[in-house]
């Protein structure tokens, strides 16, 4: 199977969700991020994968959930299967 791979910059909550399947901070941040990923990526959200680089402070929206708050960004990849 071939994949269309795109590097994206994601927020701290998203990188934790992608890497660990959870983010616990006593707020609803993980729930909001999950809802954002579902809204943006739909079924293709299952093809998001964490990267290994810390991209530093960013002012762009999160490529995973769409959060617009400024903050740390982390490397992730969208590896979407190419349909033949």
ZAKE-446440 format. One record per residue: x, y, z of N, C-alpha, C, CB in turn; residue in three letters; residue number from 1; chain. Coordinates in nm, 2 decimals. Glycine has a CB too. Layout:
% residues N
REC     nx     ny     nz    cax    cay    caz     cx     cy     cz    cbx    cby    cbz type seq mol
REC      X      Y      Z      X      Y      Z      X      Y      Z      X      Y      Z  ALA NUM   A
...
***
This chain:
% residues 84
REC     nx     ny     nz    cax    cay    caz     cx     cy     cz    cbx    cby    cbz type seq mol
REC   0.09  -0.12   0.00   0.00   0.00   0.00   0.09   0.12   0.00  -0.10   0.00   0.12  UNK   1   A
REC   0.05   0.22  -0.08   0.12   0.35  -0.08   0.05   0.45   0.00   0.13   0.40  -0.23  UNK   2   A
REC   0.13   0.55   0.06   0.08   0.65   0.14   0.12   0.79   0.09   0.12   0.63   0.29  UNK   3   A
REC   0.03   0.88   0.11   0.06   1.02   0.08   0.10   1.08   0.22  -0.07   1.10   0.02  UNK   4   A
REC   0.22   1.11   0.24   0.27   1.15   0.37   0.30   1.30   0.38   0.40   1.07   0.41  UNK   5   A
REC   0.24   1.36   0.47   0.26   1.51   0.49   0.30   1.53   0.64   0.12   1.58   0.46  UNK   6   A
REC   0.40   1.61   0.65   0.45   1.65   0.79   0.36   1.77   0.84   0.60   1.70   0.79  UNK   7   A
REC   0.31   1.75   0.96   0.23   1.86   1.02   0.29   1.90   1.16   0.08   1.81   1.03  UNK   8   A
REC   0.25   2.02   1.20   0.30   2.06   1.33   0.18   2.06   1.43   0.36   2.21   1.33  UNK   9   A
REC   0.19   1.98   1.54   0.07   1.97   1.63   0.11   2.02   1.77   0.04   1.82   1.64  UNK  10   A
REC   0.00   2.05   1.84   0.01   2.10   1.98   0.05   1.99   2.07  -0.12   2.17   2.02  UNK  11   A
REC   0.09   2.03   2.19   0.13   1.94   2.30   0.02   1.83   2.33   0.17   2.01   2.42  UNK  12   A
REC  -0.10   1.88   2.33  -0.21   1.78   2.36  -0.22   1.68   2.25  -0.35   1.86   2.38  UNK  13   A
REC  -0.22   1.72   2.13  -0.23   1.63   2.02  -0.11   1.53   2.01  -0.23   1.70   1.88  UNK  14   A
REC   0.01   1.58   2.04   0.13   1.48   2.03   0.11   1.38   2.14   0.26   1.56   2.05  UNK  15   A
REC   0.06   1.42   2.26   0.04   1.32   2.37  -0.07   1.22   2.33   0.00   1.39   2.50  UNK  16   A
REC  -0.17   1.27   2.27  -0.28   1.18   2.22  -0.23   1.08   2.12  -0.40   1.26   2.17  UNK  17   A
REC  -0.15   1.13   2.02  -0.10   1.04   1.92   0.00   0.94   1.97  -0.03   1.13   1.81  UNK  18   A
REC   0.09   0.99   2.06   0.20   0.90   2.11   0.15   0.80   2.22   0.31   0.98   2.17  UNK  19   A
REC   0.06   0.85   2.31   0.02   0.78   2.43  -0.13   0.74   2.43   0.05   0.85   2.55  UNK  20   A
REC  -0.21   0.80   2.35  -0.35   0.77   2.35  -0.42   0.84   2.46  -0.37   0.63   2.37  UNK  21   A
REC  -0.35   0.93   2.54  -0.42   1.01   2.64  -0.34   1.13   2.67  -0.43   0.92   2.77  UNK  22   A
REC  -0.41   1.23   2.74  -0.35   1.35   2.79  -0.43   1.39   2.91  -0.35   1.47   2.68  UNK  23   A
REC  -0.36   1.38   3.03  -0.43   1.40   3.15  -0.38   1.53   3.22  -0.42   1.28   3.25  UNK  24   A
REC  -0.46   1.63   3.23  -0.42   1.75   3.30  -0.54   1.81   3.38  -0.38   1.86   3.19  UNK  25   A
REC  -0.64   1.74   3.40  -0.75   1.78   3.48  -0.85   1.88   3.41  -0.70   1.85   3.60  UNK  26   A
REC  -0.83   1.90   3.28  -0.92   1.98   3.20  -0.98   1.90   3.09  -0.85   2.10   3.14  UNK  27   A
REC  -1.06   1.96   3.01  -1.12   1.89   2.89  -1.04   1.91   2.77  -1.26   1.94   2.87  UNK  28   A
REC  -0.91   1.94   2.78  -0.82   1.96   2.66  -0.81   1.84   2.57  -0.68   2.00   2.71  UNK  29   A
REC  -0.80   1.72   2.63  -0.79   1.60   2.54  -0.92   1.58   2.47  -0.76   1.48   2.63  UNK  30   A
REC  -1.03   1.60   2.53  -1.16   1.59   2.46  -1.18   1.69   2.35  -1.28   1.60   2.57  UNK  31   A
REC  -1.14   1.81   2.37  -1.15   1.91   2.27  -1.06   1.88   2.15  -1.12   2.05   2.33  UNK  32   A
REC  -0.94   1.84   2.18  -0.84   1.80   2.08  -0.89   1.68   2.00  -0.70   1.77   2.14  UNK  33   A
REC  -0.95   1.58   2.06  -1.00   1.47   1.99  -1.12   1.51   1.90  -1.05   1.36   2.09  UNK  34   A
REC  -1.20   1.60   1.95  -1.31   1.65   1.87  -1.26   1.72   1.75  -1.41   1.73   1.95  UNK  35   A
REC  -1.16   1.80   1.77  -1.10   1.88   1.66  -1.04   1.79   1.56  -0.99   1.98   1.71  UNK  36   A
REC  -0.97   1.69   1.60  -0.91   1.59   1.51  -1.02   1.52   1.43  -0.82   1.48   1.58  UNK  37   A
REC  -1.12   1.48   1.49  -1.24   1.42   1.42  -1.30   1.51   1.32  -1.34   1.37   1.52  UNK  38   A
REC  -1.31   1.64   1.35  -1.37   1.74   1.26  -1.28   1.76   1.14  -1.40   1.87   1.34  UNK  39   A
REC  -1.15   1.77   1.17  -1.06   1.81   1.06  -1.02   1.68   0.97  -0.93   1.87   1.12  UNK  40   A
REC  -0.99   1.57   1.04  -0.94   1.46   0.97  -1.04   1.34   0.94  -0.83   1.40   1.05  UNK  41   A
REC  -1.16   1.35   1.01  -1.25   1.24   0.99  -1.19   1.10   1.02  -1.32   1.25   0.85  UNK  42   A
REC  -1.23   1.01   0.93  -1.17   0.87   0.94  -1.02   0.87   0.92  -1.24   0.78   0.84  UNK  43   A
REC  -0.97   0.96   0.85  -0.82   0.96   0.82  -0.74   1.00   0.94  -0.79   1.07   0.71  UNK  44   A
REC  -0.81   1.04   1.05  -0.74   1.07   1.18  -0.66   0.95   1.23  -0.83   1.11   1.28  UNK  45   A
REC  -0.70   0.83   1.20  -0.63   0.71   1.24  -0.50   0.69   1.18  -0.72   0.58   1.22  UNK  46   A
REC  -0.47   0.77   1.07  -0.34   0.77   1.00  -0.25   0.88   1.05  -0.37   0.78   0.85  UNK  47   A
REC  -0.28   0.95   1.15  -0.19   1.05   1.21  -0.09   0.98   1.30  -0.26   1.16   1.29  UNK  48   A
REC   0.04   1.01   1.29   0.14   0.95   1.36   0.24   1.05   1.42   0.22   0.85   1.27  UNK  49   A
REC   0.28   1.03   1.55   0.37   1.13   1.61   0.51   1.12   1.54   0.39   1.10   1.76  UNK  50   A
REC   0.58   1.23   1.53   0.71   1.24   1.49   0.80   1.25   1.61   0.74   1.36   1.40  UNK  51   A
REC   0.93   1.28   1.59   1.02   1.28   1.70   1.08   1.42   1.73   1.13   1.18   1.68  UNK  52   A
REC   1.05   1.52   1.65   1.11   1.65   1.67   1.03   1.75   1.74   1.15   1.71   1.53  UNK  53   A
REC   1.09   1.83   1.83   1.02   1.94   1.89   1.04   2.06   1.80   1.08   1.97   2.04  UNK  54   A
REC   0.94   2.12   1.75   0.95   2.23   1.66   0.95   2.36   1.72   0.83   2.22   1.56  UNK  55   A
REC   0.94   2.37   1.86   0.95   2.49   1.93   0.82   2.57   1.93   1.06   2.58   1.87  UNK  56   A
REC   0.83   2.69   1.98   0.71   2.77   1.99   0.66   2.81   1.86   0.75   2.90   2.08  UNK  57   A
REC   0.53   2.80   1.84   0.46   2.83   1.72   0.34   2.92   1.73   0.43   2.71   1.64  UNK  58   A
REC   0.31   3.00   1.63   0.19   3.09   1.64   0.09   3.04   1.54   0.23   3.23   1.61  UNK  59   A
REC   0.12   2.93   1.47   0.02   2.88   1.37  -0.08   2.79   1.44   0.09   2.81   1.25  UNK  60   A
REC  -0.19   2.76   1.38  -0.29   2.67   1.44  -0.23   2.53   1.44  -0.43   2.68   1.37  UNK  61   A
REC  -0.28   2.44   1.53  -0.24   2.30   1.53  -0.29   2.23   1.41  -0.29   2.23   1.66  UNK  62   A
REC  -0.20   2.15   1.35  -0.23   2.08   1.23  -0.31   1.95   1.26  -0.11   2.04   1.16  UNK  63   A
REC  -0.32   1.92   1.39  -0.40   1.80   1.43  -0.54   1.83   1.46  -0.34   1.73   1.55  UNK  64   A
REC  -0.56   1.93   1.56  -0.69   1.96   1.61  -0.74   2.10   1.57  -0.69   1.95   1.76  UNK  65   A
REC  -0.66   2.18   1.52  -0.70   2.31   1.47  -0.69   2.42   1.58  -0.84   2.30   1.42  UNK  66   A
REC  -0.65   2.38   1.70  -0.64   2.48   1.81  -0.56   2.60   1.77  -0.57   2.41   1.94  UNK  67   A
REC  -0.60   2.72   1.80  -0.54   2.84   1.75  -0.45   2.91   1.85  -0.64   2.94   1.70  UNK  68   A
REC  -0.45   2.86   1.98  -0.36   2.92   2.08  -0.22   2.90   2.04  -0.39   2.86   2.22  UNK  69   A
REC  -0.14   3.00   2.07   0.01   2.99   2.04   0.06   2.89   2.15   0.08   3.13   2.05  UNK  70   A
REC   0.18   2.82   2.11   0.24   2.73   2.21   0.34   2.64   2.14   0.14   2.65   2.28  UNK  71   A
REC   0.39   2.55   2.21   0.48   2.45   2.16   0.42   2.37   2.05   0.54   2.36   2.27  UNK  72   A
REC   0.50   2.34   1.95   0.45   2.26   1.83   0.55   2.14   1.82   0.45   2.34   1.70  UNK  73   A
REC   0.49   2.03   1.78   0.57   1.90   1.77   0.54   1.84   1.63   0.53   1.81   1.88  UNK  74   A
REC   0.64   1.77   1.58   0.63   1.71   1.45   0.54   1.59   1.46   0.77   1.66   1.40  UNK  75   A
REC   0.46   1.58   1.36   0.37   1.46   1.34   0.35   1.44   1.19   0.23   1.48   1.41  UNK  76   A
REC   0.30   1.33   1.15   0.28   1.29   1.01   0.14   1.25   0.98   0.38   1.19   0.97  UNK  77   A
REC   0.08   1.29   0.87  -0.04   1.24   0.82   0.00   1.14   0.71  -0.14   1.35   0.77  UNK  78   A
REC  -0.03   1.01   0.73   0.01   0.91   0.63  -0.12   0.85   0.58   0.10   0.80   0.70  UNK  79   A
REC  -0.17   0.92   0.48  -0.30   0.88   0.42  -0.28   0.78   0.31  -0.38   1.00   0.38  UNK  80   A
REC  -0.35   0.66   0.32  -0.34   0.57   0.21  -0.38   0.63   0.07  -0.41   0.44   0.24  UNK  81   A
REC  -0.31   0.60  -0.03  -0.35   0.64  -0.17  -0.44   0.54  -0.22  -0.22   0.66  -0.26  UNK  82   A
REC  -0.56   0.58  -0.26  -0.66   0.49  -0.32  -0.63   0.47  -0.47  -0.80   0.54  -0.29  UNK  83   A
REC  -0.62   0.35  -0.51  -0.59   0.32  -0.65  -0.72   0.33  -0.74  -0.52   0.19  -0.67  UNK  84   A
***
